[in-house]
Amino acid sequence: MTTTITTSQRDGLNPTGSHLVASDVSAWFGSRLVLERVSLTMEPGHVTALIGPSGCGKSTFLRVLNRMHESVSGSQLDGTVALDGVDIYGPGQHPNEVRRRIGMVFQKPNPFPAMTVYDNVLSGLRFSRIKVADKDATVEEALIKAGLWSEVRGRLHALGGELSGGQQQRLCIARSLAIGPSVLLMDEPCSALDPASTRRIEQTIVEIAHEVTVVIVTHNMQQAHRVSDLCAFFLADENEPGRLVEFGPTEQMFTAPEDARTSDYVHGVFG
């Protein structure tokens, strides 16, 4: 039987994730400024939701957090991102090592379809050249954390592409967790899934948050309210870059925000 951990119950657990601090982050695609001077602290033991309408820079900011933004031709960046006090863009910080410590789950599930469930979980370890003493135990632990073990324990050698969409997304989560990241970034991980799969992934997010810092981009306000402890509202005016309007505890952001634009957005006046 799966035990659901609520955010209030999680407060009593000792978080083992990392502090991730963005300071005055600005991002460009070519000469176009898309994100301007965003400062945000994402704390261990908490789920931070990034909300805002399309085109306000949420996903760009998420990709800045693990050095994926720089992989786009012509991209530029200003400001700093510190993981436990160390600038991930500093000298000696290799992008692949940064991405090992700050994992990413994308909007569309992307397991290796011709690779087994078992090998999908281990694929990130192989890519990162990380050796583990007990592969079976590593696979089981990662699948348990991702809330998928009970569904695939008898199908570990089935192809990843044979799983349902929701199962494939949880397989991707397991693949990321197997590497042992201290931060997990999630870019609209439920947008292509049915309600039942969405509920299961939301439960997984809440369950893992005491051991990995979670940052999630979502357009679903109910989802942001359900899974996050902290919420950051981004907005971009016409022909202007995205900016952080307001950041605070999720309950406050939904019931008593300081900025009227935040209230209008979370209550569906625009978006």
C-alpha positions in Angstrom: 0.0 0.0 0.0 1.3 3.5 -0.9 1.5 6.0 1.9 0.7 9.6 1.0 2.9 12.2 2.7 1.3 15.6 3.0 3.3 18.8 3.0 2.5 19.4 6.7 3.8 15.9 7.5 6.9 16.5 5.6 7.9 19.4 7.8 8.9 16.9 10.5 11.4 15.2 8.2 15.0 16.2 7.9 15.5 17.5 4.3 18.5 16.3 2.4 18.2 18.3 -0.8 20.3 21.4 -1.5 19.9 25.1 -1.4 19.6 26.5 -4.9 19.9 30.3 -5.1 19.5 32.4 -8.3 20.7 36.0 -8.0 19.9 38.7 -10.6 19.6 36.2 -13.4 19.0 37.6 -16.9 18.8 35.5 -20.0 18.9 36.3 -23.8 18.3 34.4 -27.0 20.5 36.3 -29.4 19.9 40.0 -28.8 16.4 39.4 -27.3 16.2 39.7 -23.5 13.7 37.1 -22.3 14.3 37.1 -18.6 15.4 40.1 -16.4 17.0 40.1 -13.0 15.3 37.2 -11.3 16.4 36.4 -7.8 14.9 33.3 -6.1 15.9 30.9 -3.3 14.8 27.3 -3.6 15.1 25.5 -0.3 15.6 21.8 0.6 12.5 20.1 1.9 10.3 22.3 -0.2 8.5 22.2 -3.5 8.8 25.5 -5.4 6.3 26.1 -8.2 7.0 28.5 -11.0 3.7 29.9 -12.4 2.7 32.5 -14.9 1.3 32.7 -18.5 3.1 31.3 -21.5 6.1 33.3 -22.7 7.0 34.8 -19.3 10.3 33.0 -18.9 9.5 30.2 -16.5 10.9 27.4 -18.6 13.9 29.5 -19.6 14.6 30.1 -15.9 14.3 26.4 -15.2 16.9 25.6 -17.9 19.2 28.3 -16.5 19.2 26.4 -13.2 21.0 23.4 -14.6 23.0 25.0 -17.5 20.7 23.8 -20.3 20.1 27.4 -21.5 23.7 27.7 -22.7 23.2 24.7 -25.0 20.9 26.9 -27.2 22.9 28.6 -30.0 23.2 32.3 -29.4 22.0 32.2 -25.8 23.5 34.5 -23.2 23.3 34.7 -19.4 24.0 37.2 -16.6 23.8 36.7 -12.8 24.7 33.7 -10.7 23.1 30.4 -9.7 24.6 28.8 -6.6 24.1 25.2 -5.4 24.9 25.1 -1.7 27.0 28.2 -2.1 29.0 27.2 -5.2 28.3 29.0 -8.5 27.4 26.4 -11.0 28.7 28.6 -13.8 32.0 29.2 -12.0 35.4 28.0 -13.1 35.8 24.2 -12.9 32.1 23.6 -12.9 31.5 21.1 -15.8 27.9 21.3 -17.3 27.5 17.5 -17.3 28.4 17.3 -13.6 26.0 20.2 -12.8 23.2 18.3 -14.6 24.0 15.2 -12.7 23.4 17.1 -9.4 20.5 19.1 -10.8 18.3 16.7 -12.7 15.5 17.6 -15.2 12.2 15.9 -16.0 10.7 17.3 -19.2 7.1 18.0 -20.3 6.9 15.0 -22.7 8.1 11.6 -21.3 11.3 10.7 -22.9 12.4 7.2 -21.9 14.5 5.2 -24.3 11.7 3.2 -26.0 13.8 0.3 -27.2 15.5 -0.1 -23.9 14.1 -2.1 -21.0 12.6 -0.6 -17.9 15.6 -1.9 -16.0 18.1 -0.4 -18.4 16.2 2.9 -18.6 16.7 3.4 -14.9 20.4 2.7 -15.1 21.0 4.7 -18.3 21.7 8.0 -16.5 24.3 6.3 -14.3 26.0 4.8 -17.4 26.0 8.2 -19.2 27.5 9.8 -16.1 30.0 6.9 -15.6 28.8 6.3 -12.1 29.3 2.7 -10.8 27.0 1.2 -8.2 27.6 -2.0 -6.2 24.1 -3.4 -6.6 22.3 -2.5 -9.8 19.2 -4.5 -8.8 18.9 -2.6 -5.5 19.5 0.8 -7.3 16.7 0.1 -9.8 14.3 -1.0 -7.1 15.0 2.0 -4.9 14.6 4.5 -7.8 11.4 2.9 -9.0 10.0 2.9 -5.4 10.8 6.6 -5.0 9.1 7.3 -8.4 6.0 5.4 -7.3 6.4 2.8 -10.1 7.8 -0.3 -8.5 4.5 -2.0 -7.7 3.4 -1.6 -11.3 6.5 -2.8 -13.1 8.3 -5.1 -10.7 7.3 -8.1 -12.9 8.0 -6.2 -16.1 11.6 -4.9 -15.6 12.7 -6.4 -18.9 9.8 -5.1 -20.9 10.6 -2.1 -23.2 10.2 1.3 -21.8 8.1 2.3 -24.8 5.5 -0.3 -23.9 4.5 1.6 -20.7 1.6 4.0 -20.5 2.3 7.7 -20.7 2.1 8.2 -17.0 4.3 5.2 -16.3 6.8 6.5 -18.8 7.0 9.8 -17.0 7.5 8.1 -13.7 10.2 6.0 -15.3 11.9 9.2 -16.3 11.7 10.4 -12.8 13.2 7.1 -11.6 16.0 7.5 -14.1 16.8 11.0 -12.7 16.6 9.9 -9.1 18.9 6.9 -9.7 21.8 9.3 -10.2 21.3 10.8 -6.8 20.6 14.5 -7.6 20.2 17.0 -4.9 17.7 19.1 -7.0 15.1 17.9 -9.4 13.6 20.3 -12.0 10.3 19.5 -13.6 9.0 21.3 -16.7 5.2 20.8 -16.8 5.6 17.0 -16.1 1.9 16.3 -16.1 0.7 18.4 -19.0 0.3 15.5 -21.4 -1.1 13.0 -18.9 -4.6 11.9 -17.8 -6.0 12.8 -14.3 -5.1 9.5 -12.7 -1.5 9.7 -13.9 -1.3 13.3 -12.8 -2.4 12.4 -9.3 0.2 9.7 -9.0 3.0 12.0 -10.1 1.9 14.7 -7.8 2.0 12.2 -5.0 5.5 11.3 -6.0 6.6 14.9 -6.0 5.3 15.4 -2.4 6.9 12.1 -1.3 10.4 12.8 -2.6 10.6 16.5 -1.6 12.2 15.7 1.8 15.3 14.2 0.0 15.6 16.3 -3.1 14.8 20.0 -3.7 12.0 20.1 -6.3 11.3 23.0 -8.6 8.3 22.6 -10.9 6.9 24.7 -13.8 3.1 24.3 -14.1 0.2 26.1 -15.8 -2.2 24.2 -13.6 -3.1 26.4 -10.7 -4.8 23.6 -8.8 -1.7 21.5 -9.2 0.6 24.3 -7.9 -1.7 24.7 -4.9 -1.7 21.0 -4.2 2.0 20.1 -4.5 4.0 23.2 -3.7 5.1 24.9 -0.5 6.4 28.0 -2.2 5.3 29.7 -5.4 6.9 32.2 -7.7 4.8 34.2 -10.1 6.4 35.3 -13.4 5.0 37.8 -15.9 6.0 39.5 -19.1 4.3 42.6 -20.4 4.0 43.0 -24.2 7.4 43.2 -25.8 9.0 43.1 -22.4 11.2 40.3 -20.8 9.8 38.0 -18.1 10.2 39.2 -14.5 9.5 37.8 -11.1 6.4 39.6 -9.8 6.0 37.9 -6.4 7.4 34.9 -4.4 6.1 33.5 -1.2 4.4 30.6 0.6 1.9 29.0 -1.7 -1.1 29.5 0.6 -0.4 33.2 0.9 0.0 33.5 -2.9 -3.4 32.0 -3.5 -5.3 33.7 -0.6 -3.6 37.0 0.2 -1.0 37.9 -2.4 0.7 41.3 -2.2 0.4 42.1 -5.9 -3.0 42.4 -7.6 -1.6 40.8 -10.7 -0.8 37.7 -8.8 -4.4 37.5 -7.5 -5.8 38.0 -11.0 -3.6 35.2 -12.4 -4.2 32.6 -9.7 -8.0 33.2 -9.9 -8.1 33.0 -13.7 -8.8 36.6 -14.6 -6.0 36.2 -17.2 -3.6 33.5 -18.2 
